[in-house]
């Protein structure tokens, strides 16, 4: 939830117009500033980090499934970074492979489980942040 700060300024002006009548003018100005609370910034940061993790793991899943060349720079980068994230789940299931010509396609359901577990962890952390906010 955002923190809201309002500053109200009121001015009264009394004078005489060009016809000689007394004139009174009142003006009111409201300046409103909003800033994100620290807890919402922390929650957004947790979801942002989870998003990066999920994208890396999803890219790994697709690259392995399509049999991407591991010696390619991009594929090698994704495999090395996401390998650390998927390592705790790699021995959870077997890894069925299919070879067509020189392309080897690998189905890794453990990566899908990793994405789900990281999502649950992120959700739990955000809930804790929201509980602490109250």
N, C-alpha and C positions, 0 to 999 in steps of 0.2 A: 504494500500500500504506500502511496506517496505522502510525503510530508508537505502540507500546504501552509504557506505564510502569506498573510494579507496585510497590506499597509494602506490605511484609509487617510486621505488628506482632504480637509474641508477648508474652503476659503470664502469669506464674505467680503464683498466690495461695495462700498456706498459712494455714490457720486451724483453728479448733476449732468443730465444729457444736454444736447444742443438746444432743446426747447426750454430749458430751465427747470424741468421737473426733476424731483429727487428720484434716484434710481438705486435699487439694491440688487446686487447679483450674488447668487450663492452657487458655488461649484464644488463638486465632490469628485475626487479621483480615487479609484481603487486599483492598487498595484498588487497582483497576485503572482507568487512564485511557487513552483512545485519542484520538489526534488525527490528522487527515489529514496526509499528508506534503505538502511544498510542490509536489512534482512532480504528485501526483494532483490537487491544487487547481488547478494550472496547466492540466492536461489537461481537467479538468471545465470550466474557464473557456473553453477553446478550443471544446469541444463546445457549450457554452451559446451562445457567439457565433455559431457555425455554425447552431445551431437558429433563432436570431433571423433570420439572413440567409435561411435556407431558407424560413421562414414568410413573410417579406416577398416573396420571389420567387414562392412558390407562390400567394400572394394576388394578385400582379400577373398571373400566368398565368391564374388563374381569372377575375379581373375583366375582363381583355382578351378572353378566350375567350367570356365571356357578354355582352360589349358593355356593360359598366357605364358610366354617365354620368361623363365625365371632369370635369365641373363640380361633381359631388358632393364634399363635403368629405372623406369617408373615402377614396373612390376617388382623389381628387386627392393626398391624403397618401401613399397606397400607391404611386401612380405616381411621385411626386417622390422618395421615399426609395429605392424599389427601382430607379428609373431609373439611379441612380448605380452600383448593383451589377450591373445587366444591361448597361450601356453597352459594356463591352469585347466583348460577345458579340452585340450587336444586328445587326451587319453580317455575321454568320456565315452566315445563311440568309435567304432571302426571307421576307416575311411575308404569307402568304395571308389574304385578308380575304373575308368574306361579309356582304352587306348584306340584311337582311330588314326592310322598312319603313324606319323611321328608326334601327334598331339595327344597328351595324356590329360584327361579331364578328371578332376578330383572333387567329389562331393563331401563337404565338411559340415555336417549338422552341428558339430560342436561350436562352430563360429556363430550360428544362429542362437544357440543356447547362451553363448557369451554375451551377445547383444541383449538378450532378454534379462540376463542376470545383472549386467551393468545398468540397464534401464530401471530395474527394481532397486538397485543400490542408490541410484540418483534420486528416484522417487522418495526413498526412505530418508535420505539426507535432506531433501527439500522439506519433507514433512517435519523433521526435527527442527529445521530452521524456523518454520512457521509456528511450531509449538513454542519455541524459545522466544519468539517475537511477542507472544501474548504475555 
